[in-house]
Amino acid sequence: MTSPLSQQLARLSVVLACEPDIEGAKLLRHLQRTRADVRHVWPIPASLGENADLVLVEYSRGLSGKFAWVPGEASAALVILVPQAGQFHLEELRKGLPDAVLHRPYQPHAIDAALMLALDHFSYGKRQRLRIARLDENIKALRDIEKAKHFIMIRKSLGENEAYRVLRDMAMERRVTIAELAAKLVDSSDVLT
Amino acid sequence: MFGRIADIGHNDGGSGPWRVGVLFSRSGFMALIEETQFRGTMIAIDEINQAGGINGREVVPEVWDPQSDNSLFRAYARRLLAESGVKTIFGCYTSSSRKAVLPIVERLNGLLWYPTLYEGFEFSPNIIYTGAAPNQNSLSLFHYLAANYGSRFYFVGSDYVYPRESNRIMRQLVEQNGGEVVGEMYVSLNARREEFYPILRDIRGVRPDVIFSTVVGTPTVYLYQTYADFGFNPATTPIASLTTTEAEISAMGYDVGEGHITAAPYFEGIGGSSGTDFVSRYKKMYGDNERTNMCVEAAYFQVKLFAKALEQVNTLDPDVLRPVVLGTTVDAPQGPVTINPSCGHANVWSRVGRCRGNGTFSIVYQSSSEVTADPFLIGRPRMA
C-alpha cells in the first residue's frame, strides 16, 4: 500500500529545476518513483512554477525574481535546494520564501521530509487565505448593505426596514444579490458626493 | 482545487476500512443531547455497512467521549487527526467545543462534520456545517412568535458564545420590528435548578409575551420545570427555543413541555417514508420510547451525505473529498438537503413546532423548500 505522501504526490505536477549532475539525477529519480508528473528544467527559466503544484529549485542569488508569482500569491509549494558546503546567504534564501529546504547530498528520508513539509505548509496557508478572503468579502458586503440602506433612508425619507425592502426589491428585479446591488449603489453615491 | 482535474476520483489505493472519528459527549451535562447525535451517527454507519459499505469497504468509527469538557474535545481531535491518522470527524454540539477544535482541524487539514444549529458568522474550509444557521431558524421563529404571542421578549440562555450571539441577532429582530427585550439573563453551563428561581421571579414581575430560551443541556430541564412550578401558562407566555428538542422534552416530562415552542429543521413525525423509516430504525435500536430530534437527524443525514461523496472520490483526503461534498444533495428525513458550495453550510428546512402532551411537536410553520444558508446574514441582515 502506498504511503499518504506518495498518494498525494501522485496527483501533483512537479517542476524540478536543478543541475543535471549525479545528485540532481538521484533527486529526479526519487520524484519520478512517486508517480508524480515530473518535469526537469535547466537552466532555471525566466518564469518558474507555471502550471505546477510543487517546485524544487536550486538556490541562487536573485532566485526570488524568477517565479511565476509575486510573494504572497504563490501558486505552488516551494522547496529550495541548498548547496552542500553551506555556500549560501540566509537572507537570499529567505527572499525565495521557501516552504522547505533540502540540503545536498540528497538522502531519501530528507527528500520525503522536505516534500511533506512544503506541501503541508503551502496547503495550510492556502486554506487560511481562502478563509480570510471569504471573511473580507462578507465584511465588505455587510458594510455596503448598511451604507446603501442608509443612503436610501436619507434619499427617500424611509425607516430602516422600508429602506431594506426597497434594496431587496431592486435586487430581485435586477436579478442580482443584495450585496452586489448595494456595492454598485455605494460606488455611484461616492462618485456623486 | 489542489491537483490535476484528471485525478479527481484518484483513490487511496487501499482496501481496508474507512476510519472516521466520532466525537460527542456521552457523559457530563451535555450528554443529554450529544448522546443522541452519537446514536444518529452510529445508525447511519450501521446502515451503510449493512448495505455493503462504501465501494465495498466498511466504515469503522473511532469513538471518543469528551465528557462535555472542551479541553477533551481538543485532546481527542488532536489524537484522531495527528495520531490515529483519521481525516474525517463527526462531532461537536456546543459552539465552544467547535471553536476549541477548529484550529486543530484547520492546521491538520481534517474535515469536521458539525451537525448542530449555531450562531453563524463563521466559515472554515475544514468544517461542513449541517445544522441550522440563524437565517434558517431565528427568522421564522421570530415571525411566528410576533404574529401569535406579541413582541415583548425575555431572553434566558446558557452563558457561552452561542446564546449570547443568538440573543444579539434576536434582539435586532425584536427591536427593528417595534418590539422590546424586557430582560436578558444567563445561567452557568452546568446550572443547578436554583439558578432559575430568581429568573422566573423576574419574569413574573416583568410579564413578557415570550421567553426566548437558548439554555442547552441538562439545565434546560430545570428551566422548564421551574416555569411549570411557578404556574406560568404556555398558551399565553410560552418558552420559545432554538435548542429544546424531543430529547429535552422527554427528560423534563411531557406535561412540563406541553405548549412550548421550538424552531428546528426537523421534528419527529415529519418527512414521509424516509422520515418514518429513520424513526422506526431509531426506535428499534434504542427503544420504543426514545424520540428522534433535529440533532439526531443532522448527525444521521450528514453521514449519508459523506458516504455519497466518498463513493465518488474513493479517498478520505479532504482536498479531494470536500470539493465533491459542496453541492451534493441527500434525501434527509427533513427533506432534500444540499450543502451550499459558497459557504459549506447545509441548506436546511425551516420549521416551527409546538409541543403536544405526548412529547411530540405539531408543526405550526414550515418553509416551502430548503432555506439557503446565509451564515453572515448578507442576503437578509434584517427580517423583511
Interface residues (C-beta under 8 A of the other chain):
Chain A: M1 T2 P4 Q7 Q8 A10 R11 L12 S13 D37 D53 D120 S123 Y124 K126 R127 Q128 L130 R131 R134 L135 N138 A141 L142 I145 E146 E160 N161 Y164 R165 R168 T177 I178 A179
Chain B: F2 G3 R4 D7 H10 D12 G13 G14 G85 E106 R107 N109 F123 S124 P125 N126 Q176 N177 T315 D317 D319 V320 C343 F376 L377 I378 G379 R380 P381 R382 A384
